[in-house]
Amino acid sequence: MQTKLRAGIIGTGFIATVHIRAIRNSGHELVAIAGSSAESATVVAQKFNIPKVFSTWQELVLSPDVDVVHICTPNELHAEICIAAAKANKQIVCEKPISVNGQEANAIEAAVLNSGVGFAVPFAYRFYPIVREMRARLLNGEAGSVHQMHGNYLQDWLADSTSDNWRVDSVAGGKSRAFADVGTHWCDLMEFVTGDRIARLTANTSKAYQERNGVKVQTEDIANIIFETVGGATGALTVSQVSLGRKNQLLIEVDGSKASYTFNQESPDTLLIGGRESNQIIMRGNDTLTSADGKRLSLLPSGHPQGYQDAFNAFISDAYDEFQGKMVVGVPGLRDGLRSAFLIEAVLLSAESKTWVNVREASGQSQTKMLAS
């Protein structure tokens, strides 16, 4: 029988509300919240009927009433809170990127491994049923030899020069924005569905505007990456937060010798399988999917759409099961958070040096887990 875990959320923005709904959907308890101020936390607590408001995140982390800490703050706080939560023996769900630099990522790795607590990162796009179907077919060899991966992650919420957000700030958000914020999602999804990994890359980053509201912009609006994989394939990725008309388009295409596979997050209930003579569209549903994991995550009959919140709900449910010792396939954990940190590091170094850069791997126990996954 499942034990109810008690969750506390640090943060009060959009993504915190996604976490709130997912925790409650999973059957666990949301017992506390902390924000940048007691006032901001109180507003969200009242809206969602959260019983306890803490004045500081430190109080929430140390509370004996909290089993799982959800970190939904600006990026600059992630490492400090992760390390404190690990030392307090709390299970951790930390938004990506888990750190703003490689040194912080290393410190998180050491703290989490030393404490042995569970750690999950919301790469929630893994939890669309169609993504699991795509993964099963690729890993079964139905595409043949994979020789190319390509796609994009495009948004337009910063397309206007007056649009702004804490993520634009290189202190609060880190030195990378577009790639760290959404490009890492694409890379995680590509590596998850193919089982291959980016070995080396060359990157170019650029800004649509040098200033926003009179403040110099120090983080990229656009990133273009060319990469080579461990398995010998090549790939290309375009990331942008200034592409008008694209709200949240994560598009990934995998080209093999027998078939190509295309997933578009803005139409997440369909998988396009490309062939030389004809194309096939696979619809989400227990009557259409062939993979057990895709069927498990498919909650509704074909034609009844499932969306982002459904995927996030599944992520939280599986993460909490893993926290309690259940073996679950595909939960993004510490190794995946470290992986994204090292990809960000490589992209920034390549963009600055104008050279190809090898992507650093984690060391020790996390590296062993990576190679086994």
C-alpha positions as a LaTeX table, in Angstrom:
\begin{tabular}{lrrr}
\hline
Residue & $x$ (\AA) & $y$ (\AA) & $z$ (\AA) \\
\hline
Met1 & 0.00 & 0.00 & 0.00 \\
Gln2 & 1.29 & 3.45 & $-0.96$ \\
Thr3 & 2.36 & 5.73 & 1.87 \\
Lys4 & 1.28 & 9.32 & 1.49 \\
Leu5 & 4.28 & 11.62 & 1.31 \\
Arg6 & 4.01 & 15.21 & 2.54 \\
Ala7 & 5.22 & 17.83 & 0.09 \\
Gly8 & 6.35 & 21.41 & 0.53 \\
Ile9 & 6.76 & 23.81 & $-2.40$ \\
Ile10 & 9.28 & 26.65 & $-2.57$ \\
Gly11 & 8.14 & 29.17 & $-5.18$ \\
Thr12 & 4.86 & 30.79 & $-6.19$ \\
Gly13 & 5.03 & 31.19 & $-9.98$ \\
Phe14 & 3.40 & 29.34 & $-12.87$ \\
Ile15 & 5.46 & 26.18 & $-12.54$ \\
Ala16 & 4.72 & 25.97 & $-8.80$ \\
Thr17 & 1.01 & 25.75 & $-9.60$ \\
Val18 & 1.73 & 22.90 & $-12.03$ \\
His19 & 3.53 & 21.07 & $-9.21$ \\
Ile20 & 0.63 & 21.75 & $-6.83$ \\
Arg21 & $-1.93$ & 20.15 & $-9.15$ \\
Ala22 & 0.35 & 17.20 & $-9.86$ \\
Ile23 & 1.04 & 16.44 & $-6.18$ \\
Arg24 & $-2.66$ & 16.38 & $-5.41$ \\
Asn25 & $-3.46$ & 14.32 & $-8.49$ \\
Ser26 & $-0.91$ & 11.70 & $-7.36$ \\
Gly27 & $-2.73$ & 11.17 & $-4.07$ \\
His28 & 0.00 & 12.64 & $-1.89$ \\
Glu29 & $-0.33$ & 15.60 & 0.48 \\
Leu30 & 0.66 & 19.21 & $-0.11$ \\
Val31 & 1.28 & 20.57 & 3.38 \\
Ala32 & 3.36 & 23.74 & 3.01 \\
Ile33 & 4.59 & 26.55 & 0.79 \\
Ala34 & 7.26 & 29.26 & 0.96 \\
Gly35 & 7.92 & 32.09 & $-1.45$ \\
Ser36 & 10.05 & 35.16 & $-1.90$ \\
Ser37 & 7.86 & 36.68 & 0.82 \\
Ala38 & 5.25 & 35.45 & 3.26 \\
Glu39 & 2.72 & 37.63 & 1.44 \\
Ser40 & 3.27 & 36.00 & $-1.98$ \\
Ala41 & 3.16 & 32.54 & $-0.42$ \\
Thr42 & $-0.06$ & 33.37 & 1.43 \\
Val43 & $-1.81$ & 34.37 & $-1.79$ \\
Val44 & $-1.04$ & 30.99 & $-3.39$ \\
Ala45 & $-1.79$ & 29.11 & $-0.15$ \\
Gln46 & $-5.24$ & 30.65 & 0.02 \\
Lys47 & $-5.96$ & 29.97 & $-3.64$ \\
Phe48 & $-5.00$ & 26.29 & $-3.38$ \\
Asn49 & $-5.94$ & 25.68 & 0.27 \\
Ile50 & $-2.38$ & 24.88 & 1.41 \\
Pro51 & $-2.42$ & 24.63 & 5.22 \\
Lys52 & 1.02 & 26.00 & 6.15 \\
Val53 & 2.92 & 29.08 & 4.99 \\
Phe54 & 6.59 & 29.40 & 5.95 \\
Ser55 & 8.31 & 32.78 & 6.07 \\
Thr56 & 11.52 & 31.40 & 4.56 \\
Trp57 & 12.51 & 28.44 & 2.44 \\
Gln58 & 14.96 & 27.38 & 5.17 \\
Glu59 & 12.07 & 26.85 & 7.61 \\
Leu60 & 10.23 & 24.71 & 5.08 \\
Val61 & 13.29 & 22.54 & 4.36 \\
Leu62 & 13.89 & 21.90 & 8.05 \\
Ser63 & 10.26 & 21.22 & 8.92 \\
Pro64 & 9.63 & 17.67 & 10.24 \\
Asp65 & 6.22 & 17.84 & 8.55 \\
Val66 & 7.75 & 17.90 & 5.04 \\
Asp67 & 9.02 & 14.73 & 3.32 \\
Val68 & 9.53 & 16.07 & $-0.21$ \\
Val69 & 10.85 & 19.52 & $-1.15$ \\
His70 & 9.78 & 20.95 & $-4.53$ \\
Ile71 & 12.16 & 23.69 & $-5.73$ \\
Cys72 & 10.38 & 26.10 & $-8.09$ \\
Thr73 & 12.50 & 29.21 & $-7.53$ \\
Pro74 & 14.73 & 31.31 & $-9.79$ \\
Asn75 & 17.71 & 29.25 & $-10.90$ \\
Glu76 & 20.28 & 31.01 & $-8.74$ \\
Leu77 & 18.70 & 29.45 & $-5.61$ \\
His78 & 18.47 & 25.87 & $-6.86$ \\
Ala79 & 21.85 & 24.62 & $-5.69$ \\
Glu80 & 21.67 & 26.14 & $-2.21$ \\
Ile81 & 18.21 & 24.72 & $-1.58$ \\
Cys82 & 19.06 & 21.31 & $-3.08$ \\
Ile83 & 22.10 & 20.96 & $-0.83$ \\
Ala84 & 20.17 & 22.08 & 2.27 \\
Ala85 & 17.32 & 19.68 & 1.48 \\
Ala86 & 19.73 & 16.78 & 0.96 \\
Lys87 & 21.41 & 17.48 & 4.30 \\
Ala88 & 17.95 & 17.53 & 5.91 \\
Asn89 & 17.25 & 14.09 & 4.36 \\
Lys90 & 14.36 & 15.33 & 2.24 \\
Gln91 & 13.41 & 13.85 & $-1.11$ \\
Ile92 & 13.94 & 16.50 & $-3.80$ \\
Val93 & 12.09 & 17.61 & $-6.93$ \\
Cys94 & 14.15 & 20.42 & $-8.47$ \\
Glu95 & 13.24 & 22.43 & $-11.54$ \\
Lys96 & 15.83 & 22.58 & $-14.28$ \\
Pro97 & 18.47 & 23.75 & $-14.67$ \\
Ile98 & 19.46 & 22.33 & $-11.29$ \\
Ser99 & 22.34 & 24.83 & $-11.09$ \\
Val100 & 23.75 & 27.89 & $-12.81$ \\
Asn101 & 27.23 & 26.40 & $-13.34$ \\
Gly102 & 29.13 & 23.12 & $-13.29$ \\
Gln103 & 30.66 & 23.72 & $-9.88$ \\
Glu104 & 27.22 & 23.99 & $-8.29$ \\
Ala105 & 26.14 & 20.84 & $-10.11$ \\
Asn106 & 29.11 & 18.99 & $-8.63$ \\
Ala107 & 28.19 & 20.22 & $-5.14$ \\
Ile108 & 24.60 & 19.04 & $-5.57$ \\
Glu109 & 25.82 & 15.64 & $-6.75$ \\
Ala110 & 28.05 & 15.25 & $-3.69$ \\
Ala111 & 25.31 & 16.27 & $-1.24$ \\
Val112 & 22.62 & 14.04 & $-2.77$ \\
Leu113 & 24.87 & 11.00 & $-3.07$ \\
Asn114 & 26.14 & 11.48 & 0.48 \\
Ser115 & 22.61 & 11.62 & 1.91 \\
Gly116 & 21.08 & 8.99 & $-0.36$ \\
Val117 & 17.85 & 10.95 & $-0.84$ \\
Gly118 & 15.72 & 10.70 & $-3.93$ \\
Phe119 & 16.11 & 13.36 & $-6.62$ \\
Ala120 & 13.86 & 14.09 & $-9.60$ \\
Val121 & 13.99 & 16.74 & $-12.35$ \\
Pro122 & 10.80 & 17.70 & $-14.24$ \\
Phe123 & 11.71 & 16.68 & $-17.77$ \\
Ala124 & 8.01 & 16.00 & $-17.99$ \\
Tyr125 & 7.78 & 15.69 & $-21.77$ \\
Arg126 & 9.05 & 12.15 & $-21.28$ \\
Phe127 & 5.64 & 11.32 & $-19.87$ \\
Tyr128 & 3.52 & 11.81 & $-22.95$ \\
Pro129 & 2.25 & 8.37 & $-24.04$ \\
Ile130 & 3.30 & 9.11 & $-27.63$ \\
Val131 & 6.87 & 9.78 & $-26.45$ \\
Arg132 & 6.99 & 6.37 & $-24.75$ \\
Glu133 & 5.65 & 4.80 & $-27.96$ \\
Met134 & 8.33 & 6.58 & $-29.99$ \\
Arg135 & 11.01 & 5.42 & $-27.57$ \\
Ala136 & 9.86 & 1.80 & $-27.62$ \\
Arg137 & 9.83 & 1.67 & $-31.41$ \\
Leu138 & 13.26 & 3.29 & $-31.73$ \\
Leu139 & 14.84 & 1.06 & $-29.08$ \\
Asn140 & 13.25 & $-1.97$ & $-30.77$ \\
Gly141 & 15.15 & $-1.04$ & $-33.95$ \\
Glu142 & 12.07 & $-0.22$ & $-36.02$ \\
Ala143 & 13.79 & 2.87 & $-37.46$ \\
Gly144 & 16.81 & 0.86 & $-38.50$ \\
Ser145 & 20.20 & 2.55 & $-38.09$ \\
Val146 & 19.65 & 6.07 & $-36.76$ \\
His147 & 21.87 & 8.55 & $-38.55$ \\
Gln148 & 20.35 & 11.94 & $-37.74$ \\
Met149 & 18.34 & 13.79 & $-35.07$ \\
His150 & 17.09 & 17.31 & $-35.67$ \\
Gly151 & 14.46 & 19.75 & $-34.52$ \\
Asn152 & 13.71 & 22.86 & $-32.54$ \\
Tyr153 & 12.25 & 24.33 & $-29.40$ \\
Leu154 & 10.60 & 27.64 & $-30.29$ \\
Gln155 & 8.72 & 30.17 & $-28.16$ \\
Asp156 & 7.67 & 33.81 & $-28.66$ \\
Trp157 & 7.12 & 35.13 & $-25.13$ \\
Leu158 & 10.22 & 37.36 & $-25.38$ \\
Ala159 & 9.74 & 38.43 & $-29.00$ \\
Asp160 & 8.97 & 42.02 & $-27.99$ \\
Ser161 & 11.85 & 44.25 & $-26.84$ \\
Thr162 & 9.81 & 45.32 & $-23.80$ \\
Ser163 & 9.10 & 41.75 & $-22.67$ \\
Asp164 & 11.09 & 40.82 & $-19.59$ \\
Asn165 & 11.39 & 38.22 & $-16.84$ \\
Trp166 & 13.81 & 37.18 & $-14.11$ \\
Arg167 & 15.16 & 34.55 & $-16.50$ \\
Val168 & 16.71 & 37.31 & $-18.64$ \\
Asp169 & 18.92 & 38.28 & $-15.70$ \\
Ser170 & 22.22 & 36.39 & $-15.85$ \\
Val171 & 22.40 & 36.31 & $-12.04$ \\
Ala172 & 18.90 & 35.06 & $-11.25$ \\
Gly173 & 18.66 & 32.80 & $-14.29$ \\
Gly174 & 22.28 & 31.93 & $-15.03$ \\
Lys175 & 24.53 & 32.72 & $-17.99$ \\
Ser176 & 22.36 & 30.70 & $-20.40$ \\
Arg177 & 18.65 & 31.37 & $-20.86$ \\
Ala178 & 17.07 & 29.98 & $-24.04$ \\
Phe179 & 19.16 & 26.81 & $-24.10$ \\
Ala180 & 19.11 & 26.26 & $-20.33$ \\
Asp181 & 15.39 & 26.97 & $-20.07$ \\
Val182 & 14.04 & 24.94 & $-22.99$ \\
Gly183 & 16.90 & 23.58 & $-25.09$ \\
Thr184 & 17.80 & 21.15 & $-22.33$ \\
His185 & 14.26 & 19.72 & $-22.59$ \\
Trp186 & 14.88 & 18.91 & $-26.26$ \\
Cys187 & 18.24 & 17.31 & $-25.56$ \\
Asp188 & 16.84 & 15.22 & $-22.72$ \\
Leu189 & 13.96 & 14.03 & $-24.87$ \\
Met190 & 16.22 & 13.18 & $-27.81$ \\
Glu191 & 18.57 & 11.16 & $-25.63$ \\
Phe192 & 15.65 & 9.47 & $-23.86$ \\
Val193 & 13.85 & 8.27 & $-26.99$ \\
Thr194 & 16.96 & 7.22 & $-28.92$ \\
Gly195 & 19.11 & 5.82 & $-26.11$ \\
Asp196 & 22.02 & 7.74 & $-27.70$ \\
Arg197 & 23.93 & 10.66 & $-26.19$ \\
Ile198 & 25.46 & 13.89 & $-27.43$ \\
Ala199 & 29.24 & 13.45 & $-27.34$ \\
Arg200 & 30.42 & 16.77 & $-28.76$ \\
Leu201 & 28.88 & 19.95 & $-30.10$ \\
Thr202 & 29.47 & 23.33 & $-31.62$ \\
Ala203 & 27.11 & 26.17 & $-30.73$ \\
Asn204 & 26.27 & 29.73 & $-31.68$ \\
Thr205 & 24.17 & 31.98 & $-29.45$ \\
Ser206 & 22.68 & 35.37 & $-30.20$ \\
Lys207 & 20.35 & 38.08 & $-28.89$ \\
Ala208 & 17.38 & 39.62 & $-30.66$ \\
Tyr209 & 17.78 & 42.75 & $-28.54$ \\
Gln210 & 20.84 & 44.17 & $-26.84$ \\
Glu211 & 18.63 & 45.89 & $-24.25$ \\
Arg212 & 15.26 & 45.24 & $-22.68$ \\
Asn213 & 13.61 & 48.16 & $-20.92$ \\
Gly214 & 16.91 & 50.00 & $-20.73$ \\
Val215 & 18.83 & 47.09 & $-19.20$ \\
Lys216 & 21.62 & 45.32 & $-21.10$ \\
Val217 & 20.71 & 41.74 & $-22.05$ \\
Gln218 & 23.39 & 39.24 & $-21.03$ \\
Thr219 & 21.66 & 35.96 & $-21.89$ \\
Glu220 & 20.85 & 34.47 & $-25.29$ \\
Asp221 & 17.49 & 34.66 & $-27.07$ \\
Ile222 & 18.59 & 32.15 & $-29.72$ \\
Ala223 & 20.90 & 29.14 & $-29.77$ \\
Asn224 & 21.88 & 26.95 & $-32.70$ \\
Ile225 & 23.69 & 23.70 & $-31.99$ \\
Ile226 & 25.24 & 21.08 & $-34.24$ \\
Phe227 & 26.23 & 17.87 & $-32.51$ \\
Glu228 & 27.63 & 14.37 & $-32.88$ \\
Thr229 & 26.49 & 11.45 & $-30.75$ \\
Val230 & 28.25 & 8.58 & $-29.04$ \\
Gly231 & 26.53 & 6.24 & $-31.50$ \\
Gly232 & 27.91 & 8.08 & $-34.53$ \\
Ala233 & 24.82 & 10.05 & $-35.58$ \\
Thr234 & 24.75 & 13.77 & $-36.27$ \\
Gly235 & 22.18 & 16.35 & $-35.29$ \\
Ala236 & 21.05 & 19.94 & $-35.24$ \\
Leu237 & 18.91 & 21.95 & $-32.84$ \\
Thr238 & 17.51 & 25.49 & $-33.02$ \\
Val239 & 16.27 & 27.09 & $-29.80$ \\
Ser240 & 14.50 & 30.44 & $-29.72$ \\
Gln241 & 12.36 & 32.48 & $-27.35$ \\
Val242 & 11.70 & 35.18 & $-29.98$ \\
Ser243 & 9.94 & 33.21 & $-32.76$ \\
Leu244 & 6.56 & 34.85 & $-33.31$ \\
Gly245 & 3.63 & 32.46 & $-33.47$ \\
Arg246 & 5.44 & 29.63 & $-31.72$ \\
Lys247 & 4.13 & 29.33 & $-28.19$ \\
Asn248 & 5.87 & 26.16 & $-27.05$ \\
Gln249 & 6.91 & 24.08 & $-30.03$ \\
Leu250 & 9.24 & 21.25 & $-29.11$ \\
Leu251 & 9.72 & 19.41 & $-32.40$ \\
Ile252 & 11.99 & 16.38 & $-32.62$ \\
Glu253 & 12.69 & 14.24 & $-35.68$ \\
Val254 & 14.77 & 11.06 & $-35.73$ \\
Asp255 & 15.88 & 9.77 & $-39.11$ \\
Gly256 & 16.77 & 6.10 & $-39.56$ \\
Ser257 & 17.52 & 3.76 & $-42.44$ \\
Lys258 & 14.04 & 2.19 & $-42.28$ \\
Ala259 & 11.81 & 5.02 & $-41.00$ \\
Ser260 & 11.75 & 8.49 & $-39.50$ \\
Tyr261 & 9.87 & 9.45 & $-36.34$ \\
Thr262 & 8.48 & 12.92 & $-35.59$ \\
Phe263 & 6.99 & 14.27 & $-32.34$ \\
Asn264 & 5.59 & 17.78 & $-31.93$ \\
Gln265 & 4.77 & 18.80 & $-28.35$ \\
Glu266 & 2.09 & 21.23 & $-29.55$ \\
Ser267 & 0.25 & 18.19 & $-31.02$ \\
Pro268 & 1.24 & 15.59 & $-28.43$ \\
Asp269 & $-1.37$ & 12.95 & $-29.24$ \\
Thr270 & 0.13 & 11.95 & $-32.60$ \\
Leu271 & 3.35 & 10.33 & $-33.80$ \\
Leu272 & 4.36 & 10.65 & $-37.45$ \\
Ile273 & 6.25 & 7.68 & $-38.88$ \\
Gly274 & 7.82 & 8.53 & $-42.23$ \\
Gly275 & 8.46 & 6.07 & $-45.04$ \\
Arg276 & 9.56 & 6.30 & $-48.64$ \\
Glu277 & 6.22 & 5.24 & $-50.12$ \\
Ser278 & 3.86 & 6.49 & $-47.41$ \\
Asn279 & 3.65 & 8.07 & $-43.97$ \\
Gln280 & 1.75 & 6.73 & $-40.98$ \\
Ile281 & 0.16 & 8.70 & $-38.14$ \\
Ile282 & $-0.16$ & 6.86 & $-34.82$ \\
Met283 & $-2.84$ & 8.24 & $-32.49$ \\
Arg284 & $-2.58$ & 8.09 & $-28.71$ \\
Gly285 & $-4.84$ & 5.56 & $-27.04$ \\
Asn286 & $-4.85$ & 2.08 & $-25.55$ \\
Asp287 & $-6.34$ & 0.76 & $-28.80$ \\
Thr288 & $-3.63$ & 2.29 & $-31.00$ \\
Leu289 & $-0.35$ & 2.15 & $-29.04$ \\
Thr290 & 1.83 & $-0.95$ & $-29.01$ \\
Ser291 & 4.16 & $-0.19$ & $-26.07$ \\
Ala292 & 3.21 & $-1.18$ & $-22.54$ \\
Asp293 & 4.56 & 2.07 & $-21.12$ \\
Gly294 & 2.62 & 4.14 & $-23.66$ \\
Lys295 & $-0.57$ & 2.29 & $-22.78$ \\
Arg296 & 0.10 & 2.77 & $-19.04$ \\
Leu297 & 0.31 & 6.54 & $-19.46$ \\
Ser298 & $-2.62$ & 6.78 & $-21.87$ \\
Leu299 & $-5.56$ & 7.66 & $-19.62$ \\
Leu300 & $-8.24$ & 8.39 & $-22.20$ \\
Pro301 & $-9.55$ & 6.82 & $-25.42$ \\
Ser302 & $-8.18$ & 8.07 & $-28.74$ \\
Gly303 & $-9.63$ & 11.43 & $-29.73$ \\
His304 & $-9.75$ & 12.70 & $-26.14$ \\
Pro305 & $-6.65$ & 14.89 & $-25.82$ \\
Gln306 & $-4.11$ & 14.58 & $-23.02$ \\
Gly307 & $-1.85$ & 17.54 & $-22.36$ \\
Tyr308 & 1.07 & 18.97 & $-20.46$ \\
Gln309 & $-0.54$ & 18.83 & $-17.01$ \\
Asp310 & $-1.36$ & 15.15 & $-17.58$ \\
Ala311 & 2.29 & 14.48 & $-18.45$ \\
Phe312 & 3.44 & 16.40 & $-15.39$ \\
Asn313 & 0.99 & 14.51 & $-13.18$ \\
Ala314 & 2.47 & 11.24 & $-14.43$ \\
Phe315 & 6.00 & 12.49 & $-13.75$ \\
Ile316 & 5.17 & 13.35 & $-10.13$ \\
Ser317 & 3.33 & 10.07 & $-9.57$ \\
Asp318 & 6.25 & 8.02 & $-10.89$ \\
Ala319 & 8.84 & 10.12 & $-9.03$ \\
Tyr320 & 7.04 & 9.65 & $-5.74$ \\
Asp321 & 6.79 & 5.91 & $-6.40$ \\
Glu322 & 10.54 & 5.87 & $-6.96$ \\
Phe323 & 11.12 & 7.83 & $-3.74$ \\
Gln324 & 9.38 & 4.97 & $-1.95$ \\
Gly325 & 11.56 & 2.29 & $-3.48$ \\
Lys326 & 9.48 & 1.21 & $-6.47$ \\
Met327 & 11.37 & 0.57 & $-9.70$ \\
Val328 & 9.94 & 2.90 & $-12.35$ \\
Val329 & 11.15 & 3.33 & $-15.93$ \\
Gly330 & 12.03 & 6.78 & $-17.20$ \\
Val331 & 11.97 & 9.01 & $-14.10$ \\
Pro332 & 14.52 & 11.79 & $-14.75$ \\
Gly333 & 16.82 & 11.95 & $-11.74$ \\
Leu334 & 20.13 & 13.28 & $-10.50$ \\
Arg335 & 22.10 & 11.93 & $-13.44$ \\
Asp336 & 19.73 & 13.70 & $-15.84$ \\
Gly337 & 19.97 & 16.98 & $-13.94$ \\
Leu338 & 23.76 & 16.75 & $-14.06$ \\
Arg339 & 23.59 & 15.87 & $-17.73$ \\
Ser340 & 21.67 & 19.06 & $-18.54$ \\
Ala341 & 24.10 & 21.15 & $-16.47$ \\
Phe342 & 27.05 & 19.78 & $-18.44$ \\
Leu343 & 25.27 & 20.35 & $-21.77$ \\
Ile344 & 24.70 & 24.00 & $-20.79$ \\
Glu345 & 28.37 & 24.26 & $-19.84$ \\
Ala346 & 29.42 & 22.87 & $-23.25$ \\
Val347 & 27.07 & 25.16 & $-25.21$ \\
Leu348 & 28.35 & 28.28 & $-23.44$ \\
Leu349 & 31.99 & 27.27 & $-23.87$ \\
Ser350 & 31.53 & 26.47 & $-27.55$ \\
Ala351 & 29.66 & 29.72 & $-28.26$ \\
Glu352 & 32.43 & 31.70 & $-26.58$ \\
Ser353 & 35.39 & 29.83 & $-28.08$ \\
Lys354 & 33.84 & 29.18 & $-31.53$ \\
Thr355 & 35.08 & 25.58 & $-31.37$ \\
Trp356 & 33.78 & 22.04 & $-30.98$ \\
Val357 & 33.49 & 21.04 & $-27.32$ \\
Asn358 & 33.21 & 17.59 & $-25.73$ \\
Val359 & 30.28 & 17.27 & $-23.31$ \\
Arg360 & 31.54 & 16.49 & $-19.83$ \\
Glu361 & 30.19 & 13.42 & $-18.05$ \\
Ala362 & 29.43 & 13.03 & $-14.37$ \\
Ser363 & 31.87 & 11.14 & $-12.19$ \\
Gly364 & 31.65 & 8.42 & $-9.56$ \\
Gln365 & 28.33 & 6.87 & $-8.65$ \\
Ser366 & 26.26 & 9.15 & $-10.89$ \\
Gln367 & 28.40 & 8.21 & $-13.91$ \\
Thr368 & 27.89 & 4.52 & $-13.14$ \\
Lys369 & 24.11 & 5.08 & $-13.03$ \\
Met370 & 24.23 & 7.01 & $-16.31$ \\
Leu371 & 26.00 & 4.24 & $-18.18$ \\
Ala372 & 23.58 & 1.65 & $-16.78$ \\
Ser373 & 20.45 & 3.57 & $-17.80$ \\
\hline
\end{tabular}
